[in-house]
Amino acid sequence: MVQVLGIGGLFFRAKDPDRLAQWYQTHLGINPAPTQENMQPWTADGVVTVFSPFAHDTDYFPEHQSFMINFRVENLDAALAELGAEGVDNEGVVAMDGVGRFASIYDPEGNKIELWEPA
């Protein structure tokens, strides 16, 4: 069975993502998702969790979803192979230099889930 290591990120729709991200940083100490190399992500207990408001009309995840969860996995290829053997399709692997590798799957209700193997 695929073993999730933790939540890598929580992405959610917002009317004003920049203002909302600033509010969370100011009032709760949650750093916004890095958009430049010199920005530090939110780290709790030594583990990075990306907490990111998206534009309300984002197409990064389906319109029927108000949020999307990103789960950290240790071995993305093994996870995708196992899930594929169980009939769970994925949208392919995308790599981001210095960040890691990602793949999207869908649960039985059509909710997009992102799997992340950190660099």
C-alpha positions as CSV (number, residue, x, y, z in Angstrom):
1,M,0.0,0.0,0.0
2,V,1.2,3.5,-0.8
3,Q,2.3,5.2,2.3
4,V,1.8,9.0,2.5
5,L,4.5,10.7,4.6
6,G,2.4,13.8,5.4
7,I,0.6,16.8,3.8
8,G,2.9,18.6,1.4
9,G,0.4,21.4,0.8
10,L,-3.1,22.7,0.9
11,F,-4.3,24.7,-2.0
12,F,-7.6,26.5,-1.9
13,R,-9.6,29.1,-3.9
14,A,-9.7,32.7,-2.8
15,K,-11.2,35.9,-4.0
16,D,-7.9,37.8,-3.4
17,P,-5.1,35.2,-3.0
18,D,-2.3,37.7,-2.3
19,R,-4.2,39.6,0.4
20,L,-5.3,36.4,2.0
21,A,-1.8,34.9,2.0
22,Q,-0.5,38.1,3.6
23,W,-3.2,37.9,6.3
24,Y,-2.2,34.3,7.1
25,Q,1.5,35.4,7.3
26,T,0.8,38.5,9.5
27,H,-1.7,36.8,11.9
28,L,-0.6,33.2,12.0
29,G,3.0,33.2,10.9
30,I,2.3,31.0,7.8
31,N,4.7,32.0,5.0
32,P,3.1,32.3,1.6
33,A,4.0,29.7,-1.1
34,P,7.5,30.7,-2.5
35,T,7.5,32.3,-5.9
36,Q,11.2,33.2,-5.9
37,E,14.3,31.3,-4.8
38,N,15.0,33.6,-1.9
39,M,11.5,33.0,-0.3
40,Q,11.2,30.5,2.5
41,P,8.2,28.2,2.6
42,W,6.2,27.6,5.8
43,T,8.0,25.0,7.9
44,A,6.4,23.4,11.0
45,D,8.4,20.9,13.0
46,G,11.1,20.9,10.4
47,V,8.8,19.9,7.6
48,V,7.7,22.1,4.6
49,T,4.0,22.5,4.0
50,V,2.9,24.7,1.2
51,F,-0.2,26.7,2.2
52,S,-1.4,28.5,-0.8
53,P,-4.5,30.5,-1.8
54,F,-5.2,30.3,-5.5
55,A,-7.3,32.6,-7.7
56,H,-11.0,31.6,-7.4
57,D,-11.0,30.8,-11.2
58,T,-7.8,28.7,-11.2
59,D,-7.7,25.7,-13.5
60,Y,-5.0,24.0,-11.4
61,F,-7.6,21.9,-9.9
62,P,-11.2,21.2,-11.0
63,E,-13.9,23.9,-10.6
64,H,-16.0,21.7,-8.4
65,Q,-13.2,21.6,-5.8
66,S,-12.8,24.4,-3.3
67,F,-9.4,23.0,-2.3
68,M,-6.8,20.4,-3.2
69,I,-4.4,18.5,-1.0
70,N,-0.9,17.7,-1.9
71,F,0.6,14.6,-0.2
72,R,4.3,13.9,0.3
73,V,5.5,10.4,-0.8
74,E,8.9,8.8,-0.6
75,N,9.0,7.1,-4.0
76,L,6.7,8.6,-6.5
77,D,7.4,6.0,-9.2
78,A,6.6,3.1,-6.9
79,A,3.5,4.9,-5.7
80,L,2.2,5.5,-9.2
81,A,3.0,1.9,-10.2
82,E,1.1,0.5,-7.3
83,L,-1.8,2.8,-7.8
84,G,-1.9,2.1,-11.5
85,A,-2.1,-1.7,-10.7
86,E,-5.1,-0.8,-8.6
87,G,-6.8,1.0,-11.5
88,V,-5.9,4.6,-10.4
89,D,-4.7,6.6,-13.4
90,N,-2.3,9.6,-13.1
91,E,-1.7,12.6,-15.3
92,G,2.0,12.0,-15.7
93,V,5.0,13.2,-13.7
94,V,6.2,16.8,-13.7
95,A,9.5,17.8,-12.2
96,M,10.5,21.2,-10.7
97,D,14.2,21.8,-10.2
98,G,15.1,22.0,-6.5
99,V,11.5,21.2,-5.5
100,G,10.8,17.7,-6.5
101,R,8.5,15.6,-8.7
102,F,4.7,15.7,-8.8
103,A,1.9,13.7,-10.2
104,S,-1.9,14.1,-10.0
105,I,-4.5,11.4,-9.4
106,Y,-8.2,11.5,-8.8
107,D,-10.2,10.0,-6.0
108,P,-13.5,8.1,-6.8
109,E,-15.5,11.4,-6.5
110,G,-13.3,13.2,-9.0
111,N,-11.3,15.2,-6.6
112,K,-7.8,15.9,-7.8
113,I,-5.0,14.9,-5.4
114,E,-1.4,15.8,-6.0
115,L,1.4,13.5,-5.0
116,W,4.9,15.0,-4.3
117,E,8.3,13.4,-4.0
118,P,10.4,16.2,-2.5
119,A,13.9,16.8,-4.1
